[in-house]
């Protein structure tokens, strides 16, 4: 009887173990994130990465490669931070479980092929994502369209009743919308401080194999 009892329980145990393995495989089949990493020991603080980032993401405002075309404030998506005599560029790490996305109350942050993106039109500028980001890689800044400041409907200055600017969260998007997909900051760095670390996607889980046990 004891042997029969063990055989009766075996299919259930096997199914549980199989489901457990499939669950583990499913959890590791997500698209891994890519991000730009920096060698702080080699950064000279020239901010070429900031200017390259600004130029790429401001073409809708008429910004070109020359200084004379700049008509809006320089607001990059990568920031060179100085601590003592050390400089280091800081930008989004595209976390797989992005805390900024969890904190966003209007679902303006989404992940596409491992890249965490912000929908500027949906963003309400509440700074929840700024507080949630563990790397300080997000800033909220005024929105410019076609070289002009966008104002927030219904929001005016108390004293002069002038419309206040509309603000939205801004951070590195790995130049996802550029033609070659290569981050501009990596190309512009004169000291080769920055490099793109590419995430490798796990292979999809193997198809489930049925296991049959002979009836005794």
PyMOL CGO cylinders between C-alpha atoms (Angstrom):
from pymol import cmd
from pymol.cgo import CYLINDER

trace = [
    CYLINDER, 0.00, 0.00, 0.00, 2.74, 2.31, 0.86, 0.3, 1, 1, 1, 1, 1, 1,
    CYLINDER, 2.74, 2.31, 0.86, 4.30, 1.73, -2.54, 0.3, 1, 1, 1, 1, 1, 1,
    CYLINDER, 4.30, 1.73, -2.54, 0.96, 2.32, -4.26, 0.3, 1, 1, 1, 1, 1, 1,
    CYLINDER, 0.96, 2.32, -4.26, 0.47, 5.47, -2.26, 0.3, 1, 1, 1, 1, 1, 1,
    CYLINDER, 0.47, 5.47, -2.26, 3.79, 6.82, -3.42, 0.3, 1, 1, 1, 1, 1, 1,
    CYLINDER, 3.79, 6.82, -3.42, 2.94, 6.06, -7.04, 0.3, 1, 1, 1, 1, 1, 1,
    CYLINDER, 2.94, 6.06, -7.04, -0.42, 7.81, -6.70, 0.3, 1, 1, 1, 1, 1, 1,
    CYLINDER, -0.42, 7.81, -6.70, 1.29, 10.97, -5.49, 0.3, 1, 1, 1, 1, 1, 1,
    CYLINDER, 1.29, 10.97, -5.49, 4.09, 10.92, -8.02, 0.3, 1, 1, 1, 1, 1, 1,
    CYLINDER, 4.09, 10.92, -8.02, 2.17, 12.53, -10.93, 0.3, 1, 1, 1, 1, 1, 1,
    CYLINDER, 2.17, 12.53, -10.93, 1.07, 15.38, -8.71, 0.3, 1, 1, 1, 1, 1, 1,
    CYLINDER, 1.07, 15.38, -8.71, 4.60, 15.95, -7.40, 0.3, 1, 1, 1, 1, 1, 1,
    CYLINDER, 4.60, 15.95, -7.40, 6.00, 15.79, -10.93, 0.3, 1, 1, 1, 1, 1, 1,
    CYLINDER, 6.00, 15.79, -10.93, 3.42, 18.25, -12.21, 0.3, 1, 1, 1, 1, 1, 1,
    CYLINDER, 3.42, 18.25, -12.21, 4.19, 20.65, -9.37, 0.3, 1, 1, 1, 1, 1, 1,
    CYLINDER, 4.19, 20.65, -9.37, 7.90, 20.44, -10.03, 0.3, 1, 1, 1, 1, 1, 1,
    CYLINDER, 7.90, 20.44, -10.03, 7.33, 20.93, -13.76, 0.3, 1, 1, 1, 1, 1, 1,
    CYLINDER, 7.33, 20.93, -13.76, 5.12, 23.96, -13.17, 0.3, 1, 1, 1, 1, 1, 1,
    CYLINDER, 5.12, 23.96, -13.17, 7.72, 25.36, -10.80, 0.3, 1, 1, 1, 1, 1, 1,
    CYLINDER, 7.72, 25.36, -10.80, 10.42, 25.01, -13.45, 0.3, 1, 1, 1, 1, 1, 1,
    CYLINDER, 10.42, 25.01, -13.45, 8.20, 26.62, -16.06, 0.3, 1, 1, 1, 1, 1, 1,
    CYLINDER, 8.20, 26.62, -16.06, 7.49, 29.49, -13.71, 0.3, 1, 1, 1, 1, 1, 1,
    CYLINDER, 7.49, 29.49, -13.71, 11.19, 30.09, -13.22, 0.3, 1, 1, 1, 1, 1, 1,
    CYLINDER, 11.19, 30.09, -13.22, 11.77, 29.97, -16.97, 0.3, 1, 1, 1, 1, 1, 1,
    CYLINDER, 11.77, 29.97, -16.97, 8.93, 32.39, -17.53, 0.3, 1, 1, 1, 1, 1, 1,
    CYLINDER, 8.93, 32.39, -17.53, 10.37, 34.85, -15.05, 0.3, 1, 1, 1, 1, 1, 1,
    CYLINDER, 10.37, 34.85, -15.05, 13.73, 34.89, -16.81, 0.3, 1, 1, 1, 1, 1, 1,
    CYLINDER, 13.73, 34.89, -16.81, 12.39, 35.27, -20.36, 0.3, 1, 1, 1, 1, 1, 1,
    CYLINDER, 12.39, 35.27, -20.36, 11.95, 39.04, -20.09, 0.3, 1, 1, 1, 1, 1, 1,
    CYLINDER, 11.95, 39.04, -20.09, 13.93, 41.37, -22.37, 0.3, 1, 1, 1, 1, 1, 1,
    CYLINDER, 13.93, 41.37, -22.37, 17.04, 42.52, -20.53, 0.3, 1, 1, 1, 1, 1, 1,
    CYLINDER, 17.04, 42.52, -20.53, 17.71, 46.24, -20.38, 0.3, 1, 1, 1, 1, 1, 1,
    CYLINDER, 17.71, 46.24, -20.38, 20.59, 48.03, -22.03, 0.3, 1, 1, 1, 1, 1, 1,
    CYLINDER, 20.59, 48.03, -22.03, 22.11, 51.17, -20.54, 0.3, 1, 1, 1, 1, 1, 1,
    CYLINDER, 22.11, 51.17, -20.54, 25.08, 53.50, -20.83, 0.3, 1, 1, 1, 1, 1, 1,
    CYLINDER, 25.08, 53.50, -20.83, 27.85, 53.08, -18.27, 0.3, 1, 1, 1, 1, 1, 1,
    CYLINDER, 27.85, 53.08, -18.27, 30.63, 55.55, -17.52, 0.3, 1, 1, 1, 1, 1, 1,
    CYLINDER, 30.63, 55.55, -17.52, 34.19, 55.24, -16.31, 0.3, 1, 1, 1, 1, 1, 1,
    CYLINDER, 34.19, 55.24, -16.31, 34.31, 57.98, -13.70, 0.3, 1, 1, 1, 1, 1, 1,
    CYLINDER, 34.31, 57.98, -13.70, 38.09, 57.78, -13.46, 0.3, 1, 1, 1, 1, 1, 1,
    CYLINDER, 38.09, 57.78, -13.46, 38.47, 58.90, -17.08, 0.3, 1, 1, 1, 1, 1, 1,
    CYLINDER, 38.47, 58.90, -17.08, 35.77, 61.61, -17.30, 0.3, 1, 1, 1, 1, 1, 1,
    CYLINDER, 35.77, 61.61, -17.30, 37.22, 65.12, -17.72, 0.3, 1, 1, 1, 1, 1, 1,
    CYLINDER, 37.22, 65.12, -17.72, 33.91, 66.92, -17.19, 0.3, 1, 1, 1, 1, 1, 1,
    CYLINDER, 33.91, 66.92, -17.19, 33.81, 68.52, -20.65, 0.3, 1, 1, 1, 1, 1, 1,
    CYLINDER, 33.81, 68.52, -20.65, 30.04, 67.96, -20.96, 0.3, 1, 1, 1, 1, 1, 1,
    CYLINDER, 30.04, 67.96, -20.96, 30.30, 67.02, -24.62, 0.3, 1, 1, 1, 1, 1, 1,
    CYLINDER, 30.30, 67.02, -24.62, 27.85, 64.22, -23.81, 0.3, 1, 1, 1, 1, 1, 1,
    CYLINDER, 27.85, 64.22, -23.81, 25.30, 66.74, -22.51, 0.3, 1, 1, 1, 1, 1, 1,
    CYLINDER, 25.30, 66.74, -22.51, 25.50, 68.88, -25.65, 0.3, 1, 1, 1, 1, 1, 1,
    CYLINDER, 25.50, 68.88, -25.65, 25.29, 65.88, -27.98, 0.3, 1, 1, 1, 1, 1, 1,
    CYLINDER, 25.29, 65.88, -27.98, 22.28, 64.58, -26.08, 0.3, 1, 1, 1, 1, 1, 1,
    CYLINDER, 22.28, 64.58, -26.08, 20.59, 67.98, -26.23, 0.3, 1, 1, 1, 1, 1, 1,
    CYLINDER, 20.59, 67.98, -26.23, 21.23, 68.37, -29.96, 0.3, 1, 1, 1, 1, 1, 1,
    CYLINDER, 21.23, 68.37, -29.96, 19.79, 64.94, -30.82, 0.3, 1, 1, 1, 1, 1, 1,
    CYLINDER, 19.79, 64.94, -30.82, 16.65, 65.37, -28.74, 0.3, 1, 1, 1, 1, 1, 1,
    CYLINDER, 16.65, 65.37, -28.74, 15.95, 68.98, -29.72, 0.3, 1, 1, 1, 1, 1, 1,
    CYLINDER, 15.95, 68.98, -29.72, 15.76, 68.72, -33.50, 0.3, 1, 1, 1, 1, 1, 1,
    CYLINDER, 15.76, 68.72, -33.50, 12.00, 69.33, -33.32, 0.3, 1, 1, 1, 1, 1, 1,
    CYLINDER, 12.00, 69.33, -33.32, 12.88, 72.75, -31.91, 0.3, 1, 1, 1, 1, 1, 1,
    CYLINDER, 12.88, 72.75, -31.91, 15.08, 73.58, -34.88, 0.3, 1, 1, 1, 1, 1, 1,
    CYLINDER, 15.08, 73.58, -34.88, 18.33, 72.88, -33.05, 0.3, 1, 1, 1, 1, 1, 1,
    CYLINDER, 18.33, 72.88, -33.05, 21.18, 71.94, -35.39, 0.3, 1, 1, 1, 1, 1, 1,
    CYLINDER, 21.18, 71.94, -35.39, 24.82, 71.08, -34.96, 0.3, 1, 1, 1, 1, 1, 1,
    CYLINDER, 24.82, 71.08, -34.96, 25.97, 74.71, -34.73, 0.3, 1, 1, 1, 1, 1, 1,
    CYLINDER, 25.97, 74.71, -34.73, 25.73, 77.06, -31.76, 0.3, 1, 1, 1, 1, 1, 1,
    CYLINDER, 25.73, 77.06, -31.76, 23.76, 79.71, -33.67, 0.3, 1, 1, 1, 1, 1, 1,
    CYLINDER, 23.76, 79.71, -33.67, 20.73, 77.47, -33.98, 0.3, 1, 1, 1, 1, 1, 1,
    CYLINDER, 20.73, 77.47, -33.98, 20.15, 77.14, -30.25, 0.3, 1, 1, 1, 1, 1, 1,
    CYLINDER, 20.15, 77.14, -30.25, 17.07, 79.14, -29.25, 0.3, 1, 1, 1, 1, 1, 1,
    CYLINDER, 17.07, 79.14, -29.25, 15.86, 77.15, -26.23, 0.3, 1, 1, 1, 1, 1, 1,
    CYLINDER, 15.86, 77.15, -26.23, 17.53, 76.34, -22.90, 0.3, 1, 1, 1, 1, 1, 1,
    CYLINDER, 17.53, 76.34, -22.90, 20.04, 73.50, -23.04, 0.3, 1, 1, 1, 1, 1, 1,
    CYLINDER, 20.04, 73.50, -23.04, 18.31, 70.65, -21.22, 0.3, 1, 1, 1, 1, 1, 1,
    CYLINDER, 18.31, 70.65, -21.22, 20.07, 67.31, -21.82, 0.3, 1, 1, 1, 1, 1, 1,
    CYLINDER, 20.07, 67.31, -21.82, 18.99, 63.87, -20.67, 0.3, 1, 1, 1, 1, 1, 1,
    CYLINDER, 18.99, 63.87, -20.67, 22.42, 63.02, -19.27, 0.3, 1, 1, 1, 1, 1, 1,
    CYLINDER, 22.42, 63.02, -19.27, 24.01, 65.05, -16.49, 0.3, 1, 1, 1, 1, 1, 1,
    CYLINDER, 24.01, 65.05, -16.49, 27.69, 65.36, -15.62, 0.3, 1, 1, 1, 1, 1, 1,
    CYLINDER, 27.69, 65.36, -15.62, 27.98, 65.42, -11.83, 0.3, 1, 1, 1, 1, 1, 1,
    CYLINDER, 27.98, 65.42, -11.83, 31.07, 66.64, -9.99, 0.3, 1, 1, 1, 1, 1, 1,
    CYLINDER, 31.07, 66.64, -9.99, 32.18, 65.33, -6.60, 0.3, 1, 1, 1, 1, 1, 1,
    CYLINDER, 32.18, 65.33, -6.60, 35.41, 66.91, -5.47, 0.3, 1, 1, 1, 1, 1, 1,
    CYLINDER, 35.41, 66.91, -5.47, 37.84, 66.47, -8.35, 0.3, 1, 1, 1, 1, 1, 1,
    CYLINDER, 37.84, 66.47, -8.35, 35.86, 63.63, -9.92, 0.3, 1, 1, 1, 1, 1, 1,
    CYLINDER, 35.86, 63.63, -9.92, 33.33, 63.96, -12.72, 0.3, 1, 1, 1, 1, 1, 1,
    CYLINDER, 33.33, 63.96, -12.72, 30.89, 61.32, -13.81, 0.3, 1, 1, 1, 1, 1, 1,
    CYLINDER, 30.89, 61.32, -13.81, 27.97, 61.34, -16.27, 0.3, 1, 1, 1, 1, 1, 1,
    CYLINDER, 27.97, 61.34, -16.27, 24.72, 60.15, -14.71, 0.3, 1, 1, 1, 1, 1, 1,
    CYLINDER, 24.72, 60.15, -14.71, 21.81, 58.83, -16.73, 0.3, 1, 1, 1, 1, 1, 1,
    CYLINDER, 21.81, 58.83, -16.73, 18.95, 56.35, -16.67, 0.3, 1, 1, 1, 1, 1, 1,
    CYLINDER, 18.95, 56.35, -16.67, 19.88, 52.70, -16.04, 0.3, 1, 1, 1, 1, 1, 1,
    CYLINDER, 19.88, 52.70, -16.04, 16.62, 51.42, -17.56, 0.3, 1, 1, 1, 1, 1, 1,
    CYLINDER, 16.62, 51.42, -17.56, 15.86, 49.23, -14.55, 0.3, 1, 1, 1, 1, 1, 1,
    CYLINDER, 15.86, 49.23, -14.55, 14.03, 46.00, -15.36, 0.3, 1, 1, 1, 1, 1, 1,
    CYLINDER, 14.03, 46.00, -15.36, 11.62, 46.66, -12.48, 0.3, 1, 1, 1, 1, 1, 1,
    CYLINDER, 11.62, 46.66, -12.48, 11.65, 50.41, -13.02, 0.3, 1, 1, 1, 1, 1, 1,
    CYLINDER, 11.65, 50.41, -13.02, 10.62, 52.12, -9.75, 0.3, 1, 1, 1, 1, 1, 1,
    CYLINDER, 10.62, 52.12, -9.75, 9.85, 55.31, -11.69, 0.3, 1, 1, 1, 1, 1, 1,
    CYLINDER, 9.85, 55.31, -11.69, 7.15, 53.46, -13.63, 0.3, 1, 1, 1, 1, 1, 1,
    CYLINDER, 7.15, 53.46, -13.63, 5.65, 52.07, -10.44, 0.3, 1, 1, 1, 1, 1, 1,
    CYLINDER, 5.65, 52.07, -10.44, 5.55, 55.57, -8.93, 0.3, 1, 1, 1, 1, 1, 1,
    CYLINDER, 5.55, 55.57, -8.93, 3.95, 57.27, -11.94, 0.3, 1, 1, 1, 1, 1, 1,
    CYLINDER, 3.95, 57.27, -11.94, 0.25, 57.91, -11.16, 0.3, 1, 1, 1, 1, 1, 1,
    CYLINDER, 0.25, 57.91, -11.16, -0.78, 58.38, -14.80, 0.3, 1, 1, 1, 1, 1, 1,
    CYLINDER, -0.78, 58.38, -14.80, 1.11, 55.50, -16.46, 0.3, 1, 1, 1, 1, 1, 1,
    CYLINDER, 1.11, 55.50, -16.46, 3.26, 57.88, -18.49, 0.3, 1, 1, 1, 1, 1, 1,
    CYLINDER, 3.26, 57.88, -18.49, 6.30, 55.58, -18.20, 0.3, 1, 1, 1, 1, 1, 1,
    CYLINDER, 6.30, 55.58, -18.20, 6.52, 52.36, -20.15, 0.3, 1, 1, 1, 1, 1, 1,
    CYLINDER, 6.52, 52.36, -20.15, 9.14, 49.84, -21.19, 0.3, 1, 1, 1, 1, 1, 1,
    CYLINDER, 9.14, 49.84, -21.19, 9.70, 49.05, -24.87, 0.3, 1, 1, 1, 1, 1, 1,
    CYLINDER, 9.70, 49.05, -24.87, 12.26, 46.38, -25.79, 0.3, 1, 1, 1, 1, 1, 1,
    CYLINDER, 12.26, 46.38, -25.79, 14.17, 46.95, -22.58, 0.3, 1, 1, 1, 1, 1, 1,
    CYLINDER, 14.17, 46.95, -22.58, 14.14, 50.76, -22.86, 0.3, 1, 1, 1, 1, 1, 1,
    CYLINDER, 14.14, 50.76, -22.86, 12.21, 52.73, -20.23, 0.3, 1, 1, 1, 1, 1, 1,
    CYLINDER, 12.21, 52.73, -20.23, 10.41, 55.55, -22.04, 0.3, 1, 1, 1, 1, 1, 1,
    CYLINDER, 10.41, 55.55, -22.04, 8.45, 58.60, -20.82, 0.3, 1, 1, 1, 1, 1, 1,
    CYLINDER, 8.45, 58.60, -20.82, 5.34, 59.77, -22.67, 0.3, 1, 1, 1, 1, 1, 1,
    CYLINDER, 5.34, 59.77, -22.67, 5.79, 63.53, -22.45, 0.3, 1, 1, 1, 1, 1, 1,
    CYLINDER, 5.79, 63.53, -22.45, 2.21, 64.24, -23.52, 0.3, 1, 1, 1, 1, 1, 1,
    CYLINDER, 2.21, 64.24, -23.52, 0.81, 62.11, -20.72, 0.3, 1, 1, 1, 1, 1, 1,
    CYLINDER, 0.81, 62.11, -20.72, 3.26, 63.29, -18.01, 0.3, 1, 1, 1, 1, 1, 1,
    CYLINDER, 3.26, 63.29, -18.01, 1.79, 65.72, -15.46, 0.3, 1, 1, 1, 1, 1, 1,
    CYLINDER, 1.79, 65.72, -15.46, 5.13, 66.82, -13.98, 0.3, 1, 1, 1, 1, 1, 1,
    CYLINDER, 5.13, 66.82, -13.98, 4.33, 65.57, -10.47, 0.3, 1, 1, 1, 1, 1, 1,
    CYLINDER, 4.33, 65.57, -10.47, 8.00, 64.51, -9.84, 0.3, 1, 1, 1, 1, 1, 1,
    CYLINDER, 8.00, 64.51, -9.84, 6.98, 61.13, -8.38, 0.3, 1, 1, 1, 1, 1, 1,
    CYLINDER, 6.98, 61.13, -8.38, 9.41, 59.44, -10.77, 0.3, 1, 1, 1, 1, 1, 1,
    CYLINDER, 9.41, 59.44, -10.77, 12.18, 61.84, -9.70, 0.3, 1, 1, 1, 1, 1, 1,
    CYLINDER, 12.18, 61.84, -9.70, 11.74, 60.79, -6.09, 0.3, 1, 1, 1, 1, 1, 1,
    CYLINDER, 11.74, 60.79, -6.09, 11.56, 57.10, -6.96, 0.3, 1, 1, 1, 1, 1, 1,
    CYLINDER, 11.56, 57.10, -6.96, 14.66, 56.96, -9.18, 0.3, 1, 1, 1, 1, 1, 1,
    CYLINDER, 14.66, 56.96, -9.18, 17.57, 55.53, -7.14, 0.3, 1, 1, 1, 1, 1, 1,
    CYLINDER, 17.57, 55.53, -7.14, 20.16, 57.10, -9.48, 0.3, 1, 1, 1, 1, 1, 1,
    CYLINDER, 20.16, 57.10, -9.48, 18.88, 60.69, -9.68, 0.3, 1, 1, 1, 1, 1, 1,
    CYLINDER, 18.88, 60.69, -9.68, 18.67, 60.33, -13.45, 0.3, 1, 1, 1, 1, 1, 1,
    CYLINDER, 18.67, 60.33, -13.45, 15.29, 62.04, -14.01, 0.3, 1, 1, 1, 1, 1, 1,
    CYLINDER, 15.29, 62.04, -14.01, 14.57, 65.74, -14.05, 0.3, 1, 1, 1, 1, 1, 1,
    CYLINDER, 14.57, 65.74, -14.05, 11.38, 67.70, -14.58, 0.3, 1, 1, 1, 1, 1, 1,
    CYLINDER, 11.38, 67.70, -14.58, 11.87, 70.60, -16.99, 0.3, 1, 1, 1, 1, 1, 1,
    CYLINDER, 11.87, 70.60, -16.99, 9.78, 73.01, -19.10, 0.3, 1, 1, 1, 1, 1, 1,
    CYLINDER, 9.78, 73.01, -19.10, 8.47, 71.70, -22.41, 0.3, 1, 1, 1, 1, 1, 1,
    CYLINDER, 8.47, 71.70, -22.41, 9.39, 73.41, -25.68, 0.3, 1, 1, 1, 1, 1, 1,
    CYLINDER, 9.39, 73.41, -25.68, 7.73, 72.79, -29.04, 0.3, 1, 1, 1, 1, 1, 1,
    CYLINDER, 7.73, 72.79, -29.04, 8.93, 74.29, -32.34, 0.3, 1, 1, 1, 1, 1, 1,
    CYLINDER, 8.93, 74.29, -32.34, 11.26, 76.52, -30.36, 0.3, 1, 1, 1, 1, 1, 1,
    CYLINDER, 11.26, 76.52, -30.36, 8.51, 77.97, -28.15, 0.3, 1, 1, 1, 1, 1, 1,
    CYLINDER, 8.51, 77.97, -28.15, 7.71, 77.40, -24.50, 0.3, 1, 1, 1, 1, 1, 1,
    CYLINDER, 7.71, 77.40, -24.50, 4.54, 75.37, -23.95, 0.3, 1, 1, 1, 1, 1, 1,
    CYLINDER, 4.54, 75.37, -23.95, 2.27, 76.79, -21.27, 0.3, 1, 1, 1, 1, 1, 1,
    CYLINDER, 2.27, 76.79, -21.27, 0.03, 74.86, -18.94, 0.3, 1, 1, 1, 1, 1, 1,
    CYLINDER, 0.03, 74.86, -18.94, -3.64, 75.48, -19.56, 0.3, 1, 1, 1, 1, 1, 1,
    CYLINDER, -3.64, 75.48, -19.56, -5.41, 76.81, -16.46, 0.3, 1, 1, 1, 1, 1, 1,
    CYLINDER, -5.41, 76.81, -16.46, -2.19, 77.44, -14.51, 0.3, 1, 1, 1, 1, 1, 1,
    CYLINDER, -2.19, 77.44, -14.51, -1.21, 81.10, -14.11, 0.3, 1, 1, 1, 1, 1, 1,
    CYLINDER, -1.21, 81.10, -14.11, 1.09, 83.18, -11.94, 0.3, 1, 1, 1, 1, 1, 1,
    CYLINDER, 1.09, 83.18, -11.94, -0.80, 84.57, -8.96, 0.3, 1, 1, 1, 1, 1, 1,
    CYLINDER, -0.80, 84.57, -8.96, 0.46, 88.15, -9.31, 0.3, 1, 1, 1, 1, 1, 1,
    CYLINDER, 0.46, 88.15, -9.31, 0.47, 88.90, -13.02, 0.3, 1, 1, 1, 1, 1, 1,
    CYLINDER, 0.47, 88.90, -13.02, -1.86, 86.14, -14.29, 0.3, 1, 1, 1, 1, 1, 1,
    CYLINDER, -1.86, 86.14, -14.29, 0.72, 85.05, -16.85, 0.3, 1, 1, 1, 1, 1, 1,
    CYLINDER, 0.72, 85.05, -16.85, 0.43, 81.41, -17.90, 0.3, 1, 1, 1, 1, 1, 1,
    CYLINDER, 0.43, 81.41, -17.90, 3.05, 79.19, -16.29, 0.3, 1, 1, 1, 1, 1, 1,
    CYLINDER, 3.05, 79.19, -16.29, 5.15, 76.75, -18.33, 0.3, 1, 1, 1, 1, 1, 1,
    CYLINDER, 5.15, 76.75, -18.33, 4.13, 73.17, -18.78, 0.3, 1, 1, 1, 1, 1, 1,
    CYLINDER, 4.13, 73.17, -18.78, 6.67, 70.78, -17.30, 0.3, 1, 1, 1, 1, 1, 1,
    CYLINDER, 6.67, 70.78, -17.30, 7.37, 67.09, -17.94, 0.3, 1, 1, 1, 1, 1, 1,
    CYLINDER, 7.37, 67.09, -17.94, 9.82, 64.46, -16.78, 0.3, 1, 1, 1, 1, 1, 1,
    CYLINDER, 9.82, 64.46, -16.78, 12.91, 63.96, -18.91, 0.3, 1, 1, 1, 1, 1, 1,
    CYLINDER, 12.91, 63.96, -18.91, 15.57, 61.27, -18.90, 0.3, 1, 1, 1, 1, 1, 1,
    CYLINDER, 15.57, 61.27, -18.90, 17.81, 59.16, -21.15, 0.3, 1, 1, 1, 1, 1, 1,
    CYLINDER, 17.81, 59.16, -21.15, 15.96, 57.09, -23.75, 0.3, 1, 1, 1, 1, 1, 1,
    CYLINDER, 15.96, 57.09, -23.75, 19.12, 55.59, -25.31, 0.3, 1, 1, 1, 1, 1, 1,
    CYLINDER, 19.12, 55.59, -25.31, 18.43, 57.71, -28.41, 0.3, 1, 1, 1, 1, 1, 1,
    CYLINDER, 18.43, 57.71, -28.41, 15.79, 55.10, -29.24, 0.3, 1, 1, 1, 1, 1, 1,
    CYLINDER, 15.79, 55.10, -29.24, 14.20, 57.23, -31.93, 0.3, 1, 1, 1, 1, 1, 1,
    CYLINDER, 14.20, 57.23, -31.93, 17.39, 58.03, -33.83, 0.3, 1, 1, 1, 1, 1, 1,
    CYLINDER, 17.39, 58.03, -33.83, 18.21, 56.24, -37.07, 0.3, 1, 1, 1, 1, 1, 1,
    CYLINDER, 18.21, 56.24, -37.07, 21.21, 54.19, -35.94, 0.3, 1, 1, 1, 1, 1, 1,
    CYLINDER, 21.21, 54.19, -35.94, 20.10, 53.74, -32.33, 0.3, 1, 1, 1, 1, 1, 1,
    CYLINDER, 20.10, 53.74, -32.33, 23.59, 54.55, -31.05, 0.3, 1, 1, 1, 1, 1, 1,
    CYLINDER, 23.59, 54.55, -31.05, 23.47, 56.91, -28.04, 0.3, 1, 1, 1, 1, 1, 1,
    CYLINDER, 23.47, 56.91, -28.04, 24.83, 60.32, -29.08, 0.3, 1, 1, 1, 1, 1, 1,
    CYLINDER, 24.83, 60.32, -29.08, 26.68, 60.73, -25.78, 0.3, 1, 1, 1, 1, 1, 1,
    CYLINDER, 26.68, 60.73, -25.78, 28.76, 57.61, -26.47, 0.3, 1, 1, 1, 1, 1, 1,
    CYLINDER, 28.76, 57.61, -26.47, 29.77, 58.89, -29.90, 0.3, 1, 1, 1, 1, 1, 1,
    CYLINDER, 29.77, 58.89, -29.90, 30.56, 62.39, -28.67, 0.3, 1, 1, 1, 1, 1, 1,
    CYLINDER, 30.56, 62.39, -28.67, 32.73, 61.53, -25.66, 0.3, 1, 1, 1, 1, 1, 1,
    CYLINDER, 32.73, 61.53, -25.66, 36.33, 62.51, -26.56, 0.3, 1, 1, 1, 1, 1, 1,
    CYLINDER, 36.33, 62.51, -26.56, 37.83, 60.33, -23.85, 0.3, 1, 1, 1, 1, 1, 1,
    CYLINDER, 37.83, 60.33, -23.85, 35.78, 57.19, -24.54, 0.3, 1, 1, 1, 1, 1, 1,
    CYLINDER, 35.78, 57.19, -24.54, 34.38, 57.28, -21.05, 0.3, 1, 1, 1, 1, 1, 1,
    CYLINDER, 34.38, 57.28, -21.05, 30.92, 56.12, -22.05, 0.3, 1, 1, 1, 1, 1, 1,
    CYLINDER, 30.92, 56.12, -22.05, 29.93, 52.79, -23.53, 0.3, 1, 1, 1, 1, 1, 1,
    CYLINDER, 29.93, 52.79, -23.53, 26.65, 51.06, -24.22, 0.3, 1, 1, 1, 1, 1, 1,
    CYLINDER, 26.65, 51.06, -24.22, 26.17, 47.93, -22.12, 0.3, 1, 1, 1, 1, 1, 1,
    CYLINDER, 26.17, 47.93, -22.12, 23.77, 45.76, -24.04, 0.3, 1, 1, 1, 1, 1, 1,
    CYLINDER, 23.77, 45.76, -24.04, 21.42, 43.48, -22.16, 0.3, 1, 1, 1, 1, 1, 1,
    CYLINDER, 21.42, 43.48, -22.16, 21.16, 39.94, -23.46, 0.3, 1, 1, 1, 1, 1, 1,
    CYLINDER, 21.16, 39.94, -23.46, 17.69, 38.46, -23.61, 0.3, 1, 1, 1, 1, 1, 1,
    CYLINDER, 17.69, 38.46, -23.61, 17.26, 35.02, -22.14, 0.3, 1, 1, 1, 1, 1, 1,
    CYLINDER, 17.26, 35.02, -22.14, 16.18, 32.29, -24.53, 0.3, 1, 1, 1, 1, 1, 1,
    CYLINDER, 16.18, 32.29, -24.53, 12.47, 31.48, -24.41, 0.3, 1, 1, 1, 1, 1, 1,
    CYLINDER, 12.47, 31.48, -24.41, 11.46, 28.62, -22.10, 0.3, 1, 1, 1, 1, 1, 1,
    CYLINDER, 11.46, 28.62, -22.10, 11.51, 25.11, -23.55, 0.3, 1, 1, 1, 1, 1, 1,
    CYLINDER, 11.51, 25.11, -23.55, 8.14, 23.63, -24.52, 0.3, 1, 1, 1, 1, 1, 1,
    CYLINDER, 8.14, 23.63, -24.52, 6.60, 21.63, -21.73, 0.3, 1, 1, 1, 1, 1, 1,
    CYLINDER, 6.60, 21.63, -21.73, 7.23, 17.91, -22.03, 0.3, 1, 1, 1, 1, 1, 1,
    CYLINDER, 7.23, 17.91, -22.03, 4.54, 15.49, -20.91, 0.3, 1, 1, 1, 1, 1, 1,
    CYLINDER, 4.54, 15.49, -20.91, 5.68, 12.75, -18.56, 0.3, 1, 1, 1, 1, 1, 1,
    CYLINDER, 5.68, 12.75, -18.56, 3.72, 9.48, -18.43, 0.3, 1, 1, 1, 1, 1, 1,
    CYLINDER, 3.72, 9.48, -18.43, 3.96, 6.85, -15.74, 0.3, 1, 1, 1, 1, 1, 1,
    CYLINDER, 3.96, 6.85, -15.74, 2.90, 3.23, -16.36, 0.3, 1, 1, 1, 1, 1, 1,
    CYLINDER, 2.90, 3.23, -16.36, -0.10, 1.97, -14.46, 0.3, 1, 1, 1, 1, 1, 1,
    CYLINDER, -0.10, 1.97, -14.46, 0.87, -0.81, -12.04, 0.3, 1, 1, 1, 1, 1, 1,
]
cmd.load_cgo(trace, "trace")
